[in-house]
Amino acid sequence: MSHFAKIENNIVTNVIVAEQDFINSGSLGSPSDWVETCYEGSIRKRYAGIGYSYNKELDAFITPQPFPSWILDTETTNWNAPVLMPQDGKSYVWNEEVLGWEENEYMMMEEV
């Protein structure tokens, strides 16, 4: 058995467990609407999730873009902030309004 993602308008709308022969039978519609995925991410970069997109050129499932300013790295298919997060051991959250990282106030309160 394998896992297959149903792709509609390049978006994953369903993920099922099935045999390739069942997908090929057309019982669930066109076999071309189904793309194999696996938990280990050994094919198509990562396991497909509902709402993920499927990029045929990259042959990869891509998570939803977290913020409009974030940029897709086509090598890793991960989204990256336009500004690197500080690496000073503190906790940060992205602020889309200022296009930058801000110290996570919630984490600061818990440390007290």
Sequence and secondary structure as in RCSB ss.txt:
>XXXX:A:sequence
MSHFAKIENNIVTNVIVAEQDFINSGSLGSPSDWVETCYEGSIRKRYAGIGYSYNKELDAFITPQPFPSWILDTE
TTNWNAPVLMPQDGKSYVWNEEVLGWEENEYMMMEEV
>XXXX:A:secstr
 EEEEEEETTEEEEEEEE HHHHHTTTTS GGGEEEE TT  SSSS   TT EEETTTTEEE   SSTT EEETT
TTEEE SS    SS  EEEETTTTEEEE HHHHHHH 
